[in-house]
Amino acid sequence: MLSLGDSGPTVTSPERGLRIDIGDINARLRIDTVSYLSHVMIMLVIDNCRTRVLLLSNL
């Protein structure tokens, strides 16, 4: 978790993905692996609305 507050930024890594909290913005960056396609999908989740940000192939 990335928090920008009085205590300064903090980062934690949950089991699946990276959670980012900045003020009123609550965004989570999910990294899902599709093994049979050898693709890694990076998705940004903001306010329960999923948006595909980047699709990296052949990793």
Jmol script that loads the backbone (N, CA, C; Angstrom):
load data "model"
ATOM      1  N   MET A   1       0.842  -1.184   0.000  1.00  0.00           N
ATOM      2  CA  MET A   1       0.000   0.000   0.000  1.00  0.00           C
ATOM      3  C   MET A   1       0.882   1.240   0.000  1.00  0.00           C
ATOM      4  N   LEU A   2       0.569   2.187  -0.840  1.00  0.00           N
ATOM      5  CA  LEU A   2       1.282   3.462  -0.890  1.00  0.00           C
ATOM      6  C   LEU A   2       0.364   4.520  -0.305  1.00  0.00           C
ATOM      7  N   SER A   3       0.740   5.050   0.835  1.00  0.00           N
ATOM      8  CA  SER A   3      -0.077   6.062   1.497  1.00  0.00           C
ATOM      9  C   SER A   3       0.737   7.336   1.653  1.00  0.00           C
ATOM     10  N   LEU A   4       0.184   8.442   1.167  1.00  0.00           N
ATOM     11  CA  LEU A   4       0.832   9.736   1.333  1.00  0.00           C
ATOM     12  C   LEU A   4       0.066  10.494   2.405  1.00  0.00           C
ATOM     13  N   GLY A   5       0.599  10.494   3.607  1.00  0.00           N
ATOM     14  CA  GLY A   5      -0.082  11.158   4.717  1.00  0.00           C
ATOM     15  C   GLY A   5       0.925  11.761   5.660  1.00  0.00           C
ATOM     16  N   ASP A   6       0.498  11.971   6.910  1.00  0.00           N
ATOM     17  CA  ASP A   6       1.369  12.585   7.907  1.00  0.00           C
ATOM     18  C   ASP A   6       2.576  11.709   8.219  1.00  0.00           C
ATOM     19  N   SER A   7       2.391  10.411   8.139  1.00  0.00           N
ATOM     20  CA  SER A   7       3.490   9.499   8.464  1.00  0.00           C
ATOM     21  C   SER A   7       4.412   9.256   7.273  1.00  0.00           C
ATOM     22  N   GLY A   8       4.101   9.826   6.129  1.00  0.00           N
ATOM     23  CA  GLY A   8       4.918   9.615   4.945  1.00  0.00           C
ATOM     24  C   GLY A   8       4.414   8.445   4.132  1.00  0.00           C
ATOM     25  N   PRO A   9       4.995   8.238   2.968  1.00  0.00           N
ATOM     26  CA  PRO A   9       4.547   7.157   2.091  1.00  0.00           C
ATOM     27  C   PRO A   9       4.907   5.787   2.657  1.00  0.00           C
ATOM     28  N   THR A  10       3.982   4.854   2.505  1.00  0.00           N
ATOM     29  CA  THR A  10       4.236   3.474   2.891  1.00  0.00           C
ATOM     30  C   THR A  10       3.792   2.557   1.764  1.00  0.00           C
ATOM     31  N   VAL A  11       4.507   1.468   1.591  1.00  0.00           N
ATOM     32  CA  VAL A  11       4.212   0.525   0.514  1.00  0.00           C
ATOM     33  C   VAL A  11       4.105  -0.870   1.102  1.00  0.00           C
ATOM     34  N   THR A  12       3.033  -1.568   0.770  1.00  0.00           N
ATOM     35  CA  THR A  12       2.910  -2.967   1.128  1.00  0.00           C
ATOM     36  C   THR A  12       2.511  -3.755  -0.110  1.00  0.00           C
ATOM     37  N   SER A  13       2.885  -5.007  -0.140  1.00  0.00           N
ATOM     38  CA  SER A  13       2.560  -5.865  -1.276  1.00  0.00           C
ATOM     39  C   SER A  13       1.601  -6.960  -0.827  1.00  0.00           C
ATOM     40  N   PRO A  14       0.335  -6.843  -1.179  1.00  0.00           N
ATOM     41  CA  PRO A  14      -0.606  -7.914  -0.877  1.00  0.00           C
ATOM     42  C   PRO A  14      -0.300  -9.154  -1.715  1.00  0.00           C
ATOM     43  N   GLU A  15      -1.074 -10.208  -1.490  1.00  0.00           N
ATOM     44  CA  GLU A  15      -0.842 -11.443  -2.228  1.00  0.00           C
ATOM     45  C   GLU A  15      -0.964 -11.219  -3.723  1.00  0.00           C
ATOM     46  N   ARG A  16      -2.021 -10.538  -4.143  1.00  0.00           N
ATOM     47  CA  ARG A  16      -2.253 -10.317  -5.567  1.00  0.00           C
ATOM     48  C   ARG A  16      -2.267  -8.816  -5.835  1.00  0.00           C
ATOM     49  N   GLY A  17      -1.227  -8.356  -6.504  1.00  0.00           N
ATOM     50  CA  GLY A  17      -1.231  -6.981  -6.962  1.00  0.00           C
ATOM     51  C   GLY A  17      -0.684  -5.988  -5.957  1.00  0.00           C
ATOM     52  N   LEU A  18      -0.767  -4.744  -6.332  1.00  0.00           N
ATOM     53  CA  LEU A  18      -0.243  -3.638  -5.533  1.00  0.00           C
ATOM     54  C   LEU A  18      -1.387  -2.678  -5.257  1.00  0.00           C
ATOM     55  N   ARG A  19      -1.563  -2.333  -4.004  1.00  0.00           N
ATOM     56  CA  ARG A  19      -2.638  -1.416  -3.639  1.00  0.00           C
ATOM     57  C   ARG A  19      -2.053  -0.040  -3.370  1.00  0.00           C
ATOM     58  N   ILE A  20      -2.670   0.977  -3.966  1.00  0.00           N
ATOM     59  CA  ILE A  20      -2.177   2.345  -3.853  1.00  0.00           C
ATOM     60  C   ILE A  20      -3.290   3.212  -3.277  1.00  0.00           C
ATOM     61  N   ASP A  21      -3.012   3.860  -2.163  1.00  0.00           N
ATOM     62  CA  ASP A  21      -3.970   4.788  -1.562  1.00  0.00           C
ATOM     63  C   ASP A  21      -3.330   6.166  -1.476  1.00  0.00           C
ATOM     64  N   ILE A  22      -3.903   7.146  -2.187  1.00  0.00           N
ATOM     65  CA  ILE A  22      -3.398   8.518  -2.157  1.00  0.00           C
ATOM     66  C   ILE A  22      -4.588   9.428  -1.881  1.00  0.00           C
ATOM     67  N   GLY A  23      -4.687   9.920  -0.656  1.00  0.00           N
ATOM     68  CA  GLY A  23      -5.786  10.811  -0.298  1.00  0.00           C
ATOM     69  C   GLY A  23      -7.131  10.137  -0.509  1.00  0.00           C
ATOM     70  N   ASP A  24      -8.007  10.768  -1.296  1.00  0.00           N
ATOM     71  CA  ASP A  24      -9.330  10.220  -1.564  1.00  0.00           C
ATOM     72  C   ASP A  24      -9.306   9.221  -2.715  1.00  0.00           C
ATOM     73  N   ILE A  25      -8.166   9.106  -3.370  1.00  0.00           N
ATOM     74  CA  ILE A  25      -8.067   8.198  -4.513  1.00  0.00           C
ATOM     75  C   ILE A  25      -7.682   6.820  -4.002  1.00  0.00           C
ATOM     76  N   ASN A  26      -8.459   5.837  -4.353  1.00  0.00           N
ATOM     77  CA  ASN A  26      -8.181   4.470  -3.945  1.00  0.00           C
ATOM     78  C   ASN A  26      -7.995   3.638  -5.208  1.00  0.00           C
ATOM     79  N   ALA A  27      -6.761   3.374  -5.546  1.00  0.00           N
ATOM     80  CA  ALA A  27      -6.465   2.652  -6.775  1.00  0.00           C
ATOM     81  C   ALA A  27      -5.671   1.401  -6.452  1.00  0.00           C
ATOM     82  N   ARG A  28      -5.960   0.346  -7.168  1.00  0.00           N
ATOM     83  CA  ARG A  28      -5.226  -0.890  -6.974  1.00  0.00           C
ATOM     84  C   ARG A  28      -4.688  -1.350  -8.318  1.00  0.00           C
ATOM     85  N   LEU A  29      -3.412  -1.655  -8.360  1.00  0.00           N
ATOM     86  CA  LEU A  29      -2.782  -2.144  -9.585  1.00  0.00           C
ATOM     87  C   LEU A  29      -2.666  -3.647  -9.477  1.00  0.00           C
ATOM     88  N   ARG A  30      -3.428  -4.341 -10.291  1.00  0.00           N
ATOM     89  CA  ARG A  30      -3.422  -5.796 -10.259  1.00  0.00           C
ATOM     90  C   ARG A  30      -2.545  -6.334 -11.369  1.00  0.00           C
ATOM     91  N   ILE A  31      -1.740  -7.305 -11.025  1.00  0.00           N
ATOM     92  CA  ILE A  31      -0.887  -7.968 -12.004  1.00  0.00           C
ATOM     93  C   ILE A  31      -1.325  -9.423 -12.058  1.00  0.00           C
ATOM     94  N   ASP A  32      -1.964  -9.811 -13.146  1.00  0.00           N
ATOM     95  CA  ASP A  32      -2.445 -11.169 -13.316  1.00  0.00           C
ATOM     96  C   ASP A  32      -1.636 -11.854 -14.409  1.00  0.00           C
ATOM     97  N   THR A  33      -1.297 -13.094 -14.170  1.00  0.00           N
ATOM     98  CA  THR A  33      -0.525 -13.856 -15.141  1.00  0.00           C
ATOM     99  C   THR A  33      -1.446 -14.830 -15.866  1.00  0.00           C
ATOM    100  N   VAL A  34      -1.440 -14.780 -17.179  1.00  0.00           N
ATOM    101  CA  VAL A  34      -2.171 -15.740 -18.004  1.00  0.00           C
ATOM    102  C   VAL A  34      -1.130 -16.691 -18.572  1.00  0.00           C
ATOM    103  N   SER A  35      -0.937 -17.807 -17.885  1.00  0.00           N
ATOM    104  CA  SER A  35       0.218 -18.656 -18.175  1.00  0.00           C
ATOM    105  C   SER A  35       0.124 -19.317 -19.545  1.00  0.00           C
ATOM    106  N   TYR A  36      -1.067 -19.711 -19.958  1.00  0.00           N
ATOM    107  CA  TYR A  36      -1.168 -20.419 -21.228  1.00  0.00           C
ATOM    108  C   TYR A  36      -0.955 -19.500 -22.413  1.00  0.00           C
ATOM    109  N   LEU A  37      -1.058 -18.195 -22.204  1.00  0.00           N
ATOM    110  CA  LEU A  37      -0.757 -17.233 -23.258  1.00  0.00           C
ATOM    111  C   LEU A  37       0.610 -16.590 -23.062  1.00  0.00           C
ATOM    112  N   SER A  38       1.247 -16.893 -21.923  1.00  0.00           N
ATOM    113  CA  SER A  38       2.521 -16.258 -21.570  1.00  0.00           C
ATOM    114  C   SER A  38       2.390 -14.740 -21.587  1.00  0.00           C
ATOM    115  N   HIS A  39       1.278 -14.267 -21.098  1.00  0.00           N
ATOM    116  CA  HIS A  39       1.009 -12.831 -21.053  1.00  0.00           C
ATOM    117  C   HIS A  39       0.891 -12.391 -19.602  1.00  0.00           C
ATOM    118  N   VAL A  40       1.189 -11.156 -19.368  1.00  0.00           N
ATOM    119  CA  VAL A  40       0.968 -10.554 -18.056  1.00  0.00           C
ATOM    120  C   VAL A  40       0.045  -9.357 -18.254  1.00  0.00           C
ATOM    121  N   MET A  41      -1.089  -9.392 -17.588  1.00  0.00           N
ATOM    122  CA  MET A  41      -2.034  -8.291 -17.691  1.00  0.00           C
ATOM    123  C   MET A  41      -1.877  -7.379 -16.488  1.00  0.00           C
ATOM    124  N   ILE A  42      -1.727  -6.109 -16.749  1.00  0.00           N
ATOM    125  CA  ILE A  42      -1.632  -5.112 -15.686  1.00  0.00           C
ATOM    126  C   ILE A  42      -2.912  -4.281 -15.726  1.00  0.00           C
ATOM    127  N   MET A  43      -3.661  -4.330 -14.630  1.00  0.00           N
ATOM    128  CA  MET A  43      -4.939  -3.647 -14.609  1.00  0.00           C
ATOM    129  C   MET A  43      -4.964  -2.629 -13.478  1.00  0.00           C
ATOM    130  N   LEU A  44      -5.545  -1.496 -13.757  1.00  0.00           N
ATOM    131  CA  LEU A  44      -5.682  -0.437 -12.760  1.00  0.00           C
ATOM    132  C   LEU A  44      -7.145  -0.367 -12.341  1.00  0.00           C
ATOM    133  N   VAL A  45      -7.380  -0.513 -11.056  1.00  0.00           N
ATOM    134  CA  VAL A  45      -8.741  -0.502 -10.531  1.00  0.00           C
ATOM    135  C   VAL A  45      -8.931   0.783  -9.732  1.00  0.00           C
ATOM    136  N   ILE A  46      -9.818   1.647 -10.206  1.00  0.00           N
ATOM    137  CA  ILE A  46     -10.106   2.903  -9.513  1.00  0.00           C
ATOM    138  C   ILE A  46     -11.605   2.962  -9.230  1.00  0.00           C
ATOM    139  N   ASP A  47     -11.950   3.075  -7.954  1.00  0.00           N
ATOM    140  CA  ASP A  47     -13.352   3.188  -7.541  1.00  0.00           C
ATOM    141  C   ASP A  47     -14.183   2.053  -8.121  1.00  0.00           C
ATOM    142  N   ASN A  48     -13.676   0.835  -8.000  1.00  0.00           N
ATOM    143  CA  ASN A  48     -14.366  -0.369  -8.451  1.00  0.00           C
ATOM    144  C   ASN A  48     -14.634  -0.376  -9.951  1.00  0.00           C
ATOM    145  N   CYS A  49     -13.873   0.391 -10.705  1.00  0.00           N
ATOM    146  CA  CYS A  49     -14.026   0.423 -12.159  1.00  0.00           C
ATOM    147  C   CYS A  49     -12.717  -0.049 -12.771  1.00  0.00           C
ATOM    148  N   ARG A  50     -12.754  -1.183 -13.453  1.00  0.00           N
ATOM    149  CA  ARG A  50     -11.520  -1.768 -13.968  1.00  0.00           C
ATOM    150  C   ARG A  50     -11.184  -1.206 -15.344  1.00  0.00           C
ATOM    151  N   THR A  51      -9.945  -0.846 -15.502  1.00  0.00           N
ATOM    152  CA  THR A  51      -9.446  -0.349 -16.780  1.00  0.00           C
ATOM    153  C   THR A  51      -8.151  -1.074 -17.101  1.00  0.00           C
ATOM    154  N   ARG A  52      -8.083  -1.657 -18.274  1.00  0.00           N
ATOM    155  CA  ARG A  52      -6.847  -2.321 -18.669  1.00  0.00           C
ATOM    156  C   ARG A  52      -5.845  -1.262 -19.093  1.00  0.00           C
ATOM    157  N   VAL A  53      -4.711  -1.237 -18.423  1.00  0.00           N
ATOM    158  CA  VAL A  53      -3.712  -0.209 -18.673  1.00  0.00           C
ATOM    159  C   VAL A  53      -2.685  -0.691 -19.683  1.00  0.00           C
ATOM    160  N   LEU A  54      -2.212  -1.909 -19.499  1.00  0.00           N
ATOM    161  CA  LEU A  54      -1.106  -2.366 -20.332  1.00  0.00           C
ATOM    162  C   LEU A  54      -1.150  -3.877 -20.439  1.00  0.00           C
ATOM    163  N   LEU A  55      -0.867  -4.404 -21.607  1.00  0.00           N
ATOM    164  CA  LEU A  55      -0.770  -5.846 -21.813  1.00  0.00           C
ATOM    165  C   LEU A  55       0.610  -6.141 -22.375  1.00  0.00           C
ATOM    166  N   LEU A  56       1.428  -6.809 -21.567  1.00  0.00           N
ATOM    167  CA  LEU A  56       2.782  -7.146 -21.978  1.00  0.00           C
ATOM    168  C   LEU A  56       2.820  -8.612 -22.365  1.00  0.00           C
ATOM    169  N   SER A  57       3.345  -8.911 -23.538  1.00  0.00           N
ATOM    170  CA  SER A  57       3.384 -10.292 -24.004  1.00  0.00           C
ATOM    171  C   SER A  57       4.818 -10.780 -24.080  1.00  0.00           C
ATOM    172  N   ASN A  58       4.959 -12.101 -24.132  1.00  0.00           N
ATOM    173  CA  ASN A  58       6.257 -12.761 -24.288  1.00  0.00           C
ATOM    174  C   ASN A  58       7.221 -12.385 -23.175  1.00  0.00           C
ATOM    175  N   LEU A  59       6.734 -12.412 -21.945  1.00  0.00           N
ATOM    176  CA  LEU A  59       7.597 -12.116 -20.802  1.00  0.00           C
ATOM    177  C   LEU A  59       8.142 -13.402 -20.235  1.00  0.00           C
TER     178      LEU A  59
END
end "model"
wireframe off; spacefill off
backbone 0.3
color backbone group
